[in-house]
Amino acid sequence: LSNLDAALRAEMRVEISKLHQQIKTNMIYVTHDQVEAMTLADRIVILNNGNIEQVGTPEEIYNDPSNIFVAQFIGTPKMNILEISEENIISENTIKLLGLEIKINTNIKFEKKKHYIGIRPEHLKVNDKSDFTFAPEVELVENLGNEKIAYIKSGTDQLSAKFSSNKEITNKIGLDLKNIFIFDKNGERVKL
């Protein structure tokens, strides 16, 4: 979208929200635009090829996605999804991720099957005060004014990370265990 298109869409969202507040009745709004869905909706129904993937508030959809499709549908840039092969399942509660051994202290018991780990770009941090830190290669940084999007690589894993524009992006990136999403081999969410 051009800046003009984006500005017009933002104005339209404001006008639809005002109209909804004035008429105080239920509305159904169909969109493929996640920003419109998140900003206009009290409840969202996410469809995939005619199938309902998840129903919930914008906060529930963002914070508690039911599967990889939903997790990557909401968020810009989309959620990073990293494959954890059978060889990277070290024990029932320890995996190898981004060159790190990560112990997950919950009731999850990993089987020796493929899993996926999801990490939102905004949950990656430039610091060493996180639960885990890794040293990726920074391939590209897009400066968007108020934020920076970094495209980083750790081994064969490609990730995007979103930082405030005042942060200097180094090769030390942190993540916290509470921000990791786990999905089974079929892409369904495994709750911590």
C-alpha positions as CSV (number, residue, x, y, z in Angstrom):
1,L,0.0,0.0,0.0
2,S,1.2,3.5,-0.7
3,N,1.2,6.0,2.2
4,L,-2.0,7.6,0.8
5,D,-3.8,4.2,0.7
6,A,-2.6,3.5,4.3
7,A,-3.8,6.9,5.5
8,L,-7.2,6.4,3.8
9,R,-7.6,3.0,5.3
10,A,-6.8,4.4,8.8
11,E,-9.4,7.1,8.3
12,M,-11.9,4.5,7.2
13,R,-11.2,2.4,10.4
14,V,-11.8,5.5,12.5
15,E,-15.1,6.2,10.8
16,I,-16.3,2.6,11.0
17,S,-15.4,2.6,14.8
18,K,-17.4,5.8,15.4
19,L,-20.4,4.5,13.4
20,H,-20.3,1.2,15.5
21,Q,-20.3,3.2,18.7
22,Q,-23.1,5.4,17.6
23,I,-25.5,2.8,16.4
24,K,-24.7,0.4,19.3
25,T,-25.6,-2.8,17.4
26,N,-23.8,-5.9,16.3
27,M,-21.8,-5.6,13.1
28,I,-20.0,-8.2,11.0
29,Y,-17.0,-6.9,9.1
30,V,-15.1,-9.1,6.7
31,T,-11.5,-8.3,5.9
32,H,-8.2,-9.9,5.0
33,D,-6.4,-7.0,6.7
34,Q,-5.1,-8.0,10.1
35,V,-4.8,-4.4,11.3
36,E,-8.5,-3.8,10.5
37,A,-9.5,-7.0,12.3
38,M,-7.4,-6.2,15.4
39,T,-8.5,-2.5,15.6
40,L,-12.2,-2.9,14.7
41,A,-13.2,-6.1,16.3
42,D,-14.5,-7.1,19.7
43,R,-14.3,-10.7,18.5
44,I,-12.4,-12.2,15.6
45,V,-13.1,-15.3,13.6
46,I,-10.1,-16.5,11.7
47,L,-10.9,-18.6,8.6
48,N,-8.5,-20.7,6.5
49,N,-9.9,-22.2,3.3
50,G,-13.5,-22.0,4.8
51,N,-12.6,-23.6,8.1
52,I,-12.7,-21.8,11.4
53,E,-9.2,-21.8,12.9
54,Q,-9.9,-19.7,16.0
55,V,-12.5,-17.4,17.5
56,G,-11.6,-14.9,20.2
57,T,-10.9,-11.3,21.2
58,P,-8.0,-9.5,19.5
59,E,-5.9,-10.1,22.6
60,E,-6.7,-13.8,22.8
61,I,-5.9,-14.3,19.1
62,Y,-2.5,-12.4,19.5
63,N,-1.5,-13.9,22.9
64,D,-2.9,-17.4,22.7
65,P,-3.0,-18.6,19.0
66,S,-4.4,-22.1,18.6
67,N,-2.0,-23.0,15.7
68,I,0.7,-21.8,13.4
69,F,-1.7,-20.4,10.9
70,V,-3.3,-18.1,13.4
71,A,0.1,-17.3,15.0
72,Q,1.5,-16.1,11.7
73,F,-1.7,-14.4,10.5
74,I,-1.6,-11.8,13.3
75,G,1.5,-9.7,13.7
76,T,3.8,-7.6,11.5
77,P,6.3,-9.0,10.8
78,K,4.7,-12.4,11.2
79,M,5.7,-14.8,14.0
80,N,9.0,-16.6,13.5
81,I,8.5,-20.4,13.3
82,L,11.5,-22.5,13.9
83,E,11.5,-26.3,13.3
84,I,12.8,-28.5,16.1
85,S,13.8,-31.8,14.6
86,E,13.8,-35.1,16.5
87,E,17.6,-34.7,17.0
88,N,17.1,-31.4,18.8
89,I,14.8,-32.9,21.4
90,I,17.4,-33.6,24.1
91,S,15.0,-34.8,26.8
92,E,11.3,-34.6,27.8
93,N,11.8,-30.9,28.9
94,T,15.0,-29.8,27.0
95,I,15.4,-28.7,23.4
96,K,18.1,-27.3,21.3
97,L,17.1,-24.0,19.8
98,L,19.2,-21.3,18.1
99,G,22.3,-23.1,19.3
100,L,21.1,-23.1,22.9
101,E,19.9,-25.9,25.2
102,I,16.6,-24.6,26.5
103,K,15.0,-26.3,29.5
104,I,11.2,-25.8,29.6
105,N,10.1,-26.1,33.2
106,T,6.4,-26.8,32.6
107,N,4.2,-29.9,32.4
108,I,5.1,-30.3,28.7
109,K,6.9,-33.5,27.9
110,F,8.6,-33.5,24.5
111,E,8.4,-36.7,22.5
112,K,11.1,-37.5,20.0
113,K,9.0,-36.0,17.2
114,K,9.3,-32.8,15.2
115,H,8.0,-29.7,16.9
116,Y,7.9,-26.0,16.0
117,I,8.8,-23.1,18.2
118,G,7.2,-19.7,17.6
119,I,8.8,-16.4,18.6
120,R,7.2,-13.0,17.8
121,P,9.7,-10.5,16.4
122,E,8.8,-8.0,19.1
123,H,9.7,-10.5,21.8
124,L,13.3,-10.6,20.8
125,K,15.5,-8.1,22.7
126,V,18.8,-6.5,22.3
127,N,20.3,-7.3,25.7
128,D,21.8,-9.9,27.9
129,K,19.2,-9.6,30.7
130,S,16.9,-12.2,29.1
131,D,16.4,-15.9,30.0
132,F,18.5,-16.9,27.0
133,T,20.8,-15.0,24.6
134,F,22.2,-16.1,21.3
135,A,24.6,-14.5,18.8
136,P,23.0,-14.3,15.3
137,E,24.4,-12.9,12.2
138,V,22.6,-9.6,11.4
139,E,21.9,-9.7,7.7
140,L,19.8,-6.6,7.2
141,V,18.2,-3.8,9.2
142,E,15.3,-1.8,8.0
143,N,15.0,1.5,9.8
144,L,11.3,2.5,9.7
145,G,11.6,5.7,11.8
146,N,9.9,4.7,15.1
147,E,11.2,1.1,14.9
148,K,13.7,-1.2,13.2
149,I,13.2,-4.6,11.7
150,A,16.3,-6.7,11.8
151,Y,16.6,-9.9,9.7
152,I,19.0,-12.2,11.5
153,K,20.3,-15.7,11.0
154,S,21.4,-18.3,13.5
155,G,22.7,-21.4,11.9
156,T,20.1,-22.4,9.4
157,D,17.3,-20.4,11.2
158,Q,16.2,-17.1,9.7
159,L,14.3,-14.7,12.0
160,S,13.0,-11.2,12.0
161,A,13.2,-9.0,15.1
162,K,11.4,-5.8,15.8
163,F,13.2,-3.2,18.0
164,S,12.7,0.4,19.0
165,S,14.5,2.8,16.7
166,N,16.7,4.0,19.6
167,K,18.2,0.5,20.1
168,E,21.5,-0.3,18.6
169,I,21.3,-3.7,17.1
170,T,24.2,-6.0,18.1
171,N,24.9,-9.6,17.6
172,K,23.6,-10.4,21.1
173,I,19.9,-11.1,21.0
174,G,17.8,-12.3,24.0
175,L,14.5,-14.0,24.5
176,D,12.5,-15.1,27.5
177,L,10.9,-18.5,28.0
178,K,7.5,-16.9,28.7
179,N,7.5,-15.6,25.1
180,I,8.0,-18.9,23.4
181,F,5.1,-20.7,21.7
182,I,5.3,-24.4,21.1
183,F,3.5,-26.2,18.3
184,D,3.3,-30.0,17.6
185,K,4.3,-31.7,14.3
186,N,0.8,-30.8,12.9
187,G,1.2,-27.1,13.8
188,E,-1.3,-27.2,16.7
189,R,-0.4,-25.3,19.8
190,V,0.9,-27.1,22.8
191,K,0.1,-25.1,26.0
192,L,2.8,-24.4,28.5
